[in-house]
Amino acid sequence: MEKDDLDGVLAIERASFPTPWSENMFIEEIHSSLCCDLVAEQNGRLAGYISFIVIPGEIQLRNIAVRE
């Protein structure tokens, strides 16, 4: 995930959750060395995203959503 992905990520986020993350929350995730943020594309269009943290012995899922 990069800052250029945020418009698509935020559209999916707002359509998926009653209390969506803000743009600033995603920016903090992108800049955090602890967080892993990935996007999936289908036919050149953002299809979904995932945010997680890798902790020794586990993965903590922070956020995930896909386009309808």
C-alpha positions in Angstrom: 0.0 0.0 0.0 1.2 3.4 -0.9 -0.3 6.9 -0.4 -1.5 6.8 -4.0 -3.7 3.9 -3.1 -5.6 5.7 -0.3 -8.5 7.0 -2.3 -9.4 3.5 -3.3 -8.7 2.1 0.1 -10.8 4.7 1.8 -13.7 4.1 -0.6 -13.6 0.4 0.3 -13.2 1.1 4.0 -16.2 3.5 4.1 -18.4 1.0 2.2 -17.3 -1.9 4.6 -17.5 -0.5 8.1 -19.9 1.7 10.1 -16.9 3.3 11.9 -14.2 3.4 9.2 -10.5 4.2 9.7 -9.6 7.8 8.8 -7.0 8.7 6.1 -4.6 9.7 8.9 -4.9 6.2 10.4 -3.9 4.6 7.1 -1.0 7.1 6.6 0.3 6.2 10.1 0.1 2.5 9.1 2.0 3.1 5.9 4.8 4.9 7.7 5.0 2.5 10.6 8.0 0.1 10.5 5.9 -2.4 12.4 2.9 -2.6 10.1 2.5 -4.4 6.8 0.0 -2.9 4.5 -0.9 -4.6 1.1 -3.4 -4.0 -1.6 -4.9 -6.3 -4.2 -5.8 -5.3 -7.7 -8.1 -6.8 -10.2 -8.0 -5.6 -13.8 -6.0 -2.5 -12.8 -8.6 -1.6 -10.1 -8.1 -1.8 -6.3 -9.9 -4.8 -5.1 -9.0 -4.9 -1.4 -6.4 -4.4 1.2 -5.0 -5.8 4.4 -3.1 -4.4 7.3 -1.2 -6.6 9.8 1.7 -6.6 12.2 4.2 -9.5 12.4 5.1 -10.4 16.0 7.5 -13.2 16.7 5.3 -16.4 16.5 2.1 -14.6 15.4 0.5 -12.2 13.0 -1.9 -9.5 14.4 -4.6 -8.7 11.8 -5.4 -5.0 12.1 -7.8 -4.3 9.1 -9.0 -6.1 6.0 -11.7 -5.4 3.4 -12.5 -6.1 -0.2 -14.6 -4.2 -2.8 -18.1 -5.5 -3.2 
